[in-house]
Every structure is written in structure tokens, then in C-alpha cells.
Amino acid sequence: MAIKISEIAEVIKKNIEQYGSKIIQSEQGTVGTVGDGVAVVFGMDKVVMNELVLFSNDIYGIVMNLELGSVGIAVLGDSKDIKQGDPVKRTGQVIQVAVGDELLGRVVNGMGIPIDGKGDIKSKKHYPVERVAPGVMSRKSVDQPMETGILSIDAIVPIGKGQRELIIGDRQTGKTAIAIDAIINQKGKKVKCVYVAIGQKESTVAQIVERLTSLGCMSYTVVVSACSSEPAPIQYISPYAGVAIAEYWMENGEDVLIVYDDLSKHAVAYRELSLLLRRSPGREAYPGDVFYLHSRLLERAARVNQQYGGGSITALPIVETQAGDISAYIPTNVISITDGQIFLTESLFNSGIRPALDTGLSVSRVGSTAQIRAVKQKSGSLKLELAQYYELAAFSKFGSDLDENTKSILENGKRIVELLKQKQYTPINQITMSIILYAIQLKVTKWLPHELMGNFKEALLNHFNNDGTAQSLLKQLTLEKSYTEELDKLIKKEIIIVLKKEIMKISGYKPEQYGSIEEYKKL
């Protein structure tokens, strides 16, 4: 018996009409498998990407995989407390964090929940952790300095408000020290700070909080801590929570400095999550979207126009290298996203140069736009002089006979390196920096042994802070923020006074060791 085409068409038509009614869309699911911070849940057909779900024992999770018949969920808590067959409910919300001034002085976890034992945070507003970055038309140009208080950075690789400057280097080369110094330097400058610790030891974070508290810096700082003992999902979400906290202030016209310490561990946490969710591994087992992971985070740092609040977020992401390899996968990704990098090397650090800034590989794509005019006037040739010094220092190891010009460059370079050395927790403002840079520019330091440069710098700072005439010149320079012809002459005179005082302290001083007698007498 032949089947008519019209009958086949009718059956297909009925099946299509009944298809939607056969699917039961549920608000609740059941745990299929669970382990290592990831749960596979069945029966949640209405759930959406990045939605917050609630397990039966009050543990939250984030939806990260949407598959046919199942959902992959990152558990924001101890997955050992979740068992196969447990019910899972939708919340209909994405993960949010409390924002506002109520967070200042507090330590919170990756979900914005306080962990410092000081009680609940009574905030009236909450922001979703995942938000779209400000568009091109909402941004302003970066032209205001975000002072770190570190002479070598503010003079050579200046950072502007709204910039993203990467701090990169091997383990134990002073990366966190630079970030903490930058936070300390914001005291009294109306800049709020957010420090995000990702995968750090709890003892390390506790020491940082203690140091910031003792220096009175926690009053304008929030610490978001997702330590190495926390599950991978908490470490993954913490930097987004940190930038959401910062965005509230940016949209209210305030300036914010945010530190991500560090994004290498953040990428590792995300790799762990992705592999457990059975996503395809790529280069070095990282998933293909690991670039998007950091780009969507760092693009949220910006300086926005008045229509969008008029504030700024300056980001200092930290990335750890292995054996100084900045061409590795995660370092190259983050370098291409940021507006420059501060590269710290182990060899410089071990030779006592702190901060261990590699001036050849460090760069700021904002440049002198983020400097006040006084610093710009006095730091113009500094990077070139240091480049010449390091090149000739490496070359001079192979030969003993050096001409006078080469010797002069090497001696000048030695003194610059010594003057750029700076102890931790001792920030210097840009006006004072310009005076040190002026002493370098004048090359008057050649009359002192290079090992006394630290004493000379200290004497210079003391003189301009305590001597009546020098103090008034410093105040004038602070108001004008640039060197006029008259001010230039007067400050030069004060620098020479300090130099002569330091020369007098040296017993058996012989100026001919450093230059001609006629040149010395001109001082």
C-alpha cells in the first residue's frame, strides 16, 4: 500500500506543532556529577550564561557552559558539600558585588563578602561583576599623571590616569612592591585604590593589609582577596569584582587605581576551570578565549568624559615571567592589551638596583603626556643616557682601553643608576623628583664618587624641605609646576650649595680625579 505525500506532510506538520509543548522547561535542576569546583547539572533549560544558581546547601555557582541537556557550573564554594542528585535552583540574577564608600578600609573575598571580621558591609548599591567596557566616544584622552612616587618610573615610564600599565618580571623582583608604593603615594591625592590579590598566600595579603593600615592608607583602599586556598572559580571572578567596585567611583567622577596581583595566576585558575568543563585546550593547555578573559577586564580601565561620570580607572596588572621570558603566551597577551610595561629583571634586582627597572624593555605608550611640565623639562635625555650606559657597560667588559668620552658616559651612568635607587615605602612627589633630575641634567654629580650619590640625594631633599630660601623656591615650583628662566637659575644655585657641602665632607678631596681644576672653580 503506497503512502501518499500529503499524509507524510500532515504527520510532519503535527509533529512541528506539538514540538514546543513536549519540552518541559524547568526552573530547577539536579546535580549529575560534581568535583574540583565544577558541577554538571541536568534539567535547567531556562538558565542563561553567567547566571547565579543556588545549590541546596546555600552554595552559589555561576553558569559557564550551556550544552544540550546539561549545564556546566563553576561552584563558588566547597564542592565537597555538594552531592550527586542534589537540587539546584535558578536565581534569575548575575553575580553582583556591593559598591560604594562603605567598602573603604575593608578586606573582601572574590564575591565581595567581607572576610576581615569587621561585620557586614551596609552598602545601598550593587554592581554586576561583568559589565561592558566604556566605548570610544565615552572616553577622554589620558593627560593627567598617576604618580607612583617612584623616581625611575615617573621619570622614564610615566603612568597617566586611565592608563593600563603592566608590571612584569620574574618571581621576587619587586613587582608587588611597586604596586604597593603606588597605592601609598595616593595618600592625600583624592585617589581611591583597589588591590586585588589572586592566588597569593594569605600571610602575604595579611602583611600588605597590615602595612597599608600602619601607613594610614586603608582609609582610601579596598582589598579583594582570593588567596591560593580559595577554589578556582573564586580566583577567576575576583578581578571582575574588583573592577566593578572601582567603576562605581569612576562613574561618580572620582579617580581610582586598581592593582591585579597577578594575572598569571588568574589565567591558571581559568585554565583549570575550562579543562574541568571539558573545553578544548589550546596553546600551553589554555583555552582559546584566554585573551578575551584579560582584554574584557583591562578594557574597563578608562578615563571617561563628564557625560559618563568624568572619573578614571588606572590599572596596574602584574604578570609573572619564567626566566625573564616576556615572549611566553600569557605575557605577550597582556602586553598587547596594555598601554606599556614596567619590566623588572632579576639581574638588576640581585645587583642591588631597586626598583630593578629594565629601561630598555620598559615603555609607556602615553609617555610625557602623563608628566607635569617640570619633570618633562628635566627628564628628556634620561632614558637615552641610561641606554648608552648599559650598552657601553656591557661592551667595556671585553676591553680595558677606553677613550675619555666612553669613560665619561660610564661614570655619568653609574651616578644616574645610584640616584634612581629608592627604598620601598618612601615615595617622592614629582616636584621634588624634578630637582633630582635637574642635578642629573647639570652633571654636577660627577664631582662626587658614585657611591655617595645616595647621601647627595638625601642632602638635596633635606635642603629643599628645610632651608628657608630653598624651601620658598620649592613652594614656587609647586605652584608653577614648570621651570621659568629665573627659577631655573635660583634652583641651580641651591643644588650647587648642597654639592659643595657634600664635597667638604670628603677628606683629602682632589677635584682633578673628576675633571679639570678650571671647571671645578666655575662651580
Beta strands, then each sheet from edge to edge (+ up, - down):
strand 1: 28-35
strand 2: 38-42
strand 3: 51-55
strand 4: 60-67
strand 5: 70-76
strand 6: 87-94
strand 7: 96-99
strand 8: 107-108
strand 9: 125-128
strand 10: 166-169
strand 11: 191-198
strand 12: 221-226
strand 13: 255-261
strand 14: 312-320
strand 15: 340-344
strand 16: 363-364
sheet 1: 1+ 2- 5+ 4- 3+ 6- 1+
sheet 2: 7+ 9-
sheet 3: 8+ 12+ 11+ 13+ 14+ 10+ 15+ 16-
end
